[in-house]
């Protein structure tokens, strides 16, 4: 039996966002991430994650906007 693995929404959103940057954003991966999120993702969660990343050292307003855009596209693509 496998050990149960748990993680937070921010970790999933980080994986989704960076998968797009690094080219491993295929349907199998992104659908798995959507399933982990139980096919639910709110605009509020996207905003909170993008703002969290924006507050990291070295982050720019362009980074903030890019993260939000990528995650909204993911949300729409998987009907979250």
Secondary structure, DSSP 8 states (H G I E B T S, - for coil): --------HHHHHHHHHHHHHHT---HHHHHHHHHHTTT---HHHHHHHHHHHHTSTT--HHHHHHHHHHHHHHHHHTT-
